[in-house]
Amino acid sequence: MTNDSDKIAREGYIILLISAATALIGMIANLYLGAFLAAWLAFCLYFFRNPSRTIPASGVISPADGKIIFIGRDTEKDFLNRDMQRITIFMSPFNVHVNRSPETGVIKNTKHHIGKFLAAFDERASTENERVANHMLTDSGDDIVFVQIAGWFARRIVSYAKPSAKYLRGQIFGVIKFGSRMDVFLPDSYQIQVQMNQKVTAGETVLAKPAS
C-alpha cells in the first residue's frame, strides 16, 4: 500500500516493471517502437507520482486531485438513502491519482459496484460506472460518503478502506489508475468552500467545513 514516504505509488510498480521491460525489448527490436514504449514508460512514471502534501488541521479535504465538475444536491443511495450535498471531482490522466481520506474517522461500510466505463466527466458515471463507495463516520459524529469511480480509460480501482478501519484526514487509502472521478457526499450542515471548475489538490484543498 502506498504511503506518504513513497515518491511513486506502489500500486504502479507492476505496470512500471512491465513497461520498462517492453521498452527495453522494443529498443532492441526497433528504434521507433522503443522510443514509443519509452515515452509510455515516462508517462507511467509521471502518472504514478506521489508528491507530499500539507494536510489542513480541519475541514473536509479533497480526496483527489482534479477539477470540480459538480456541486449540488443528490440522493446518496449506497448507505444513507437520503438527500445530501454532492461535490464531484474529475481526474484527468495527467492528475495525481493517489486518493486521500477526506476526514478523520472510521469506515463504517464499503460497497463495490461492477459497472460500465463511461467517460468520467459524464454525469451518468456516478451511477453506472465501476465504483467503490465508502461510508465514514467522522470523529465529530457526521456521516460522509466518498466514491471512487472508474472512467473509460481507468479500468482499475484500488481501495484499502475496510469496515472498522480508522483513517486520518489526508491519509492515503487508494488509487484509481488512468483517469476517473470522485464523488463526495456531505451533510447539509457543512458549508461548501469550493466552486465549479476550481482545481483541487488531494490532501490540501478544503472542500467544506462544518457550520460553526
TIMAR-779119 format. One record per residue (C-alpha): residue number from 1; residue in three letters; y, z, x. Coordinates in steps of 0.25 Angstrom, whole numbers, plus 5000, padded with zeros to 4 digits. Each point is the difference from the previous one (the first is absolute). Example, Ala and Ser with C-alpha at 12.3 -4.5 7.8 and 13.67 -1.06 7.14 Angstrom:
+-----+-----+-------+------+------+
:   i :  aa : north :   up : east :
+-----+-----+-------+------+------+
:   1 : ALA :  4982 : 5031 : 5049 :
:   2 : SER :  5014 : 4998 : 5006 :
+-----+-----+-------+------+------+
% end
This chain:
+-----+-----+-------+------+------+
:   i :  aa : north :   up : east :
+-----+-----+-------+------+------+
:   1 : MET :  5000 : 5000 : 5000 :
:   2 : THR :  5014 : 4996 : 5005 :
:   3 : ASN :  5009 : 5012 : 5004 :
:   4 : ASP :  5014 : 5001 : 5004 :
:   5 : SER :  4997 : 4999 : 5015 :
:   6 : ASP :  4993 : 4987 : 4999 :
:   7 : LYS :  5009 : 4988 : 5004 :
:   8 : ILE :  4990 : 4990 : 4993 :
:   9 : ALA :  4993 : 5004 : 4987 :
:  10 : ARG :  4986 : 5002 : 5003 :
:  11 : GLU :  4996 : 4993 : 4987 :
:  12 : GLY :  5004 : 4987 : 5007 :
:  13 : TYR :  4991 : 5002 : 5012 :
:  14 : ILE :  4988 : 4992 : 4996 :
:  15 : ILE :  5009 : 4988 : 4995 :
:  16 : LEU :  5008 : 5001 : 5014 :
:  17 : LEU :  4987 : 5000 : 5008 :
:  18 : ILE :  4995 : 4988 : 4992 :
:  19 : SER :  5013 : 4993 : 5001 :
:  20 : ALA :  5001 : 5003 : 5015 :
:  21 : ALA :  4985 : 4995 : 5002 :
:  22 : THR :  5003 : 4987 : 4992 :
:  23 : ALA :  5013 : 4997 : 5007 :
:  24 : LEU :  4993 : 5001 : 5014 :
:  25 : ILE :  4989 : 4991 : 4995 :
:  26 : GLY :  5010 : 4990 : 4994 :
:  27 : MET :  5008 : 5000 : 5013 :
:  28 : ILE :  4987 : 4996 : 5008 :
:  29 : ALA :  4996 : 4989 : 4989 :
:  30 : ASN :  5014 : 4994 : 4997 :
:  31 : LEU :  5014 : 5004 : 5005 :
:  32 : TYR :  5006 : 4997 : 4987 :
:  33 : LEU :  4990 : 5008 : 4992 :
:  34 : GLY :  5001 : 5011 : 5010 :
:  35 : ALA :  5015 : 5000 : 4998 :
:  36 : PHE :  4999 : 5001 : 4985 :
:  37 : LEU :  4990 : 5011 : 5001 :
:  38 : ALA :  5009 : 5008 : 5010 :
:  39 : ALA :  5011 : 4999 : 4990 :
:  40 : TRP :  4991 : 5006 : 4989 :
:  41 : LEU :  4997 : 5011 : 5010 :
:  42 : ALA :  5014 : 5003 : 5002 :
:  43 : PHE :  5003 : 5000 : 4985 :
:  44 : CYS :  4989 : 5010 : 4998 :
:  45 : LEU :  5005 : 5009 : 5011 :
:  46 : TYR :  5014 : 4999 : 4993 :
:  47 : PHE :  4994 : 5003 : 4986 :
:  48 : PHE :  4992 : 5012 : 5004 :
:  49 : ARG :  5011 : 5007 : 5008 :
:  50 : ASN :  5002 : 5014 : 4996 :
:  51 : PRO :  5014 : 5005 : 5004 :
:  52 : SER :  5004 : 5014 : 5000 :
:  53 : ARG :  5009 : 5005 : 4988 :
:  54 : THR :  5009 : 5012 : 4998 :
:  55 : ILE :  4996 : 5007 : 4987 :
:  56 : PRO :  5011 : 5005 : 4991 :
:  57 : ALA :  4998 : 5015 : 4996 :
:  58 : SER :  5001 : 4998 : 4985 :
:  59 : GLY :  4999 : 4989 : 4989 :
:  60 : VAL :  4989 : 4990 : 4997 :
:  61 : ILE :  5000 : 4990 : 5011 :
:  62 : SER :  4995 : 4986 : 5001 :
:  63 : PRO :  4985 : 4998 : 5002 :
:  64 : ALA :  5002 : 4986 : 5005 :
:  65 : ASP :  5010 : 4991 : 5008 :
:  66 : GLY :  5005 : 4989 : 4992 :
:  67 : LYS :  5010 : 4996 : 4989 :
:  68 : ILE :  5003 : 5006 : 4986 :
:  69 : ILE :  4996 : 4990 : 4990 :
:  70 : PHE :  4999 : 5009 : 4987 :
:  71 : ILE :  5007 : 5013 : 4995 :
:  72 : GLY :  4997 : 5004 : 4986 :
:  73 : ARG :  4991 : 5006 : 4990 :
:  74 : ASP :  4985 : 4997 : 4998 :
:  75 : THR :  4988 : 5007 : 4995 :
:  76 : GLU :  4991 : 5007 : 5011 :
:  77 : LYS :  4986 : 4996 : 4994 :
:  78 : ASP :  4991 : 5005 : 5011 :
:  79 : PHE :  5002 : 5016 : 4999 :
:  80 : LEU :  5011 : 5005 : 4992 :
:  81 : ASN :  5001 : 4989 : 4989 :
:  82 : ARG :  5015 : 5002 : 4998 :
:  83 : ASP :  5013 : 4993 : 5001 :
:  84 : MET :  5006 : 5002 : 5014 :
:  85 : GLN :  5010 : 4995 : 5010 :
:  86 : ARG :  4994 : 4989 : 5009 :
:  87 : ILE :  5005 : 4995 : 5013 :
:  88 : THR :  4993 : 4988 : 5006 :
:  89 : ILE :  5001 : 4996 : 5015 :
:  90 : PHE :  4996 : 4986 : 5005 :
:  91 : MET :  4994 : 4999 : 5014 :
:  92 : SER :  5000 : 4986 : 5006 :
:  93 : PRO :  4991 : 4997 : 5011 :
:  94 : PHE :  5011 : 5003 : 5010 :
:  95 : ASN :  5002 : 5014 : 4996 :
:  96 : VAL :  4993 : 5012 : 5006 :
:  97 : HIS :  4987 : 5003 : 4991 :
:  98 : VAL :  4997 : 5014 : 5003 :
:  99 : ASN :  5001 : 5008 : 4988 :
: 100 : ARG :  5006 : 5015 : 5000 :
: 101 : SER :  4999 : 5011 : 4989 :
: 102 : PRO :  5013 : 5000 : 4992 :
: 103 : GLU :  5000 : 5015 : 4998 :
: 104 : THR :  4993 : 5013 : 5005 :
: 105 : GLY :  4989 : 5004 : 4990 :
: 106 : VAL :  4985 : 4999 : 4996 :
: 107 : ILE :  4993 : 4987 : 4996 :
: 108 : LYS :  4994 : 5003 : 4986 :
: 109 : ASN :  4993 : 4987 : 4998 :
: 110 : THR :  4998 : 4986 : 5005 :
: 111 : LYS :  4996 : 4987 : 4993 :
: 112 : HIS :  4996 : 4987 : 5006 :
: 113 : HIS :  5002 : 4988 : 4991 :
: 114 : ILE :  4992 : 4987 : 5004 :
: 115 : GLY :  5010 : 4988 : 4995 :
: 116 : LYS :  5007 : 4987 : 5003 :
: 117 : PHE :  5008 : 4996 : 5012 :
: 118 : LEU :  5013 : 4995 : 4994 :
: 119 : ALA :  5013 : 4999 : 5008 :
: 120 : ALA :  5005 : 5014 : 5003 :
: 121 : PHE :  5013 : 4997 : 4994 :
: 122 : ASP :  4994 : 4996 : 4987 :
: 123 : GLU :  5002 : 5011 : 4990 :
: 124 : ARG :  4986 : 4998 : 4995 :
: 125 : ALA :  4995 : 5005 : 5013 :
: 126 : SER :  5002 : 5015 : 4996 :
: 127 : THR :  4990 : 4999 : 4989 :
: 128 : GLU :  4991 : 4988 : 5004 :
: 129 : ASN :  4998 : 5001 : 5015 :
: 130 : GLU :  4991 : 5007 : 5009 :
: 131 : ARG :  5006 : 5014 : 5002 :
: 132 : VAL :  4998 : 5015 : 5003 :
: 133 : ALA :  5008 : 5010 : 4992 :
: 134 : ASN :  5002 : 5014 : 5005 :
: 135 : HIS :  5005 : 5012 : 4991 :
: 136 : MET :  5007 : 5011 : 5008 :
: 137 : LEU :  5004 : 5014 : 4996 :
: 138 : THR :  5012 : 5003 : 5008 :
: 139 : ASP :  5003 : 5014 : 5006 :
: 140 : SER :  5011 : 5001 : 4990 :
: 141 : GLY :  4990 : 4998 : 4989 :
: 142 : ASP :  5004 : 4986 : 4996 :
: 143 : ASP :  4990 : 4988 : 4997 :
: 144 : ILE :  5002 : 4987 : 5007 :
: 145 : VAL :  4992 : 4988 : 5002 :
: 146 : PHE :  5000 : 4990 : 5011 :
: 147 : VAL :  4992 : 4987 : 4999 :
: 148 : GLN :  4996 : 4991 : 5012 :
: 149 : ILE :  4999 : 4986 : 4994 :
: 150 : ALA :  4994 : 4988 : 5008 :
: 151 : GLY :  5007 : 4986 : 4999 :
: 152 : TRP :  4995 : 4986 : 5002 :
: 153 : PHE :  5000 : 5001 : 5015 :
: 154 : ALA :  4995 : 5015 : 5000 :
: 155 : ARG :  4986 : 5001 : 4997 :
: 156 : ARG :  4997 : 5014 : 5006 :
: 157 : ILE :  5006 : 5013 : 4996 :
: 158 : VAL :  4997 : 5012 : 5009 :
: 159 : SER :  5002 : 5014 : 4994 :
: 160 : TYR :  4996 : 5013 : 5005 :
: 161 : ALA :  5005 : 5008 : 4988 :
: 162 : LYS :  4989 : 5008 : 4994 :
: 163 : PRO :  5001 : 5011 : 4989 :
: 164 : SER :  5004 : 5014 : 5005 :
: 165 : ALA :  5005 : 4994 : 5013 :
: 166 : LYS :  5014 : 5006 : 5004 :
: 167 : TYR :  5010 : 4990 : 5005 :
: 168 : LEU :  5014 : 5003 : 5006 :
: 169 : ARG :  5012 : 4991 : 4997 :
: 170 : GLY :  5000 : 4988 : 5009 :
: 171 : GLN :  4985 : 5002 : 5004 :
: 172 : ILE :  4992 : 4987 : 5002 :
: 173 : PHE :  4990 : 4999 : 4989 :
: 174 : GLY :  4996 : 4985 : 5001 :
: 175 : VAL :  5003 : 4985 : 5003 :
: 176 : ILE :  5001 : 4987 : 4992 :
: 177 : LYS :  4996 : 4988 : 5008 :
: 178 : PHE :  5009 : 4988 : 4999 :
: 179 : GLY :  5011 : 5000 : 4989 :
: 180 : SER :  5000 : 5009 : 4988 :
: 181 : ARG :  5007 : 5010 : 4991 :
: 182 : MET :  5001 : 5014 : 4997 :
: 183 : ASP :  5004 : 5007 : 4986 :
: 184 : VAL :  5005 : 5014 : 5000 :
: 185 : PHE :  5000 : 5007 : 4986 :
: 186 : LEU :  5010 : 5012 : 4999 :
: 187 : PRO :  5003 : 5010 : 4989 :
: 188 : ASP :  5013 : 4999 : 4992 :
: 189 : SER :  5006 : 5012 : 5007 :
: 190 : TYR :  5002 : 4992 : 5013 :
: 191 : GLN :  5012 : 4993 : 5004 :
: 192 : ILE :  4998 : 4986 : 5006 :
: 193 : GLN :  5007 : 4998 : 5013 :
: 194 : VAL :  4998 : 4985 : 5003 :
: 195 : GLN :  5004 : 4987 : 4993 :
: 196 : MET :  4994 : 4987 : 4998 :
: 197 : ASN :  4998 : 4991 : 5012 :
: 198 : GLN :  5002 : 5011 : 5009 :
: 199 : LYS :  4992 : 5000 : 5013 :
: 200 : VAL :  4992 : 5013 : 5002 :
: 201 : THR :  4992 : 5006 : 5011 :
: 202 : ALA :  4987 : 5008 : 4999 :
: 203 : GLY :  5002 : 5015 : 5003 :
: 204 : GLU :  5015 : 4999 : 5001 :
: 205 : THR :  5007 : 4994 : 4988 :
: 206 : VAL :  5002 : 5010 : 4988 :
: 207 : LEU :  4996 : 4994 : 4987 :
: 208 : ALA :  5003 : 5011 : 4991 :
: 209 : LYS :  5004 : 5015 : 4999 :
: 210 : PRO :  4997 : 5011 : 4990 :
: 211 : ALA :  5012 : 5003 : 4991 :
: 212 : SER :  5007 : 5012 : 5005 :
+-----+-----+-------+------+------+
% end
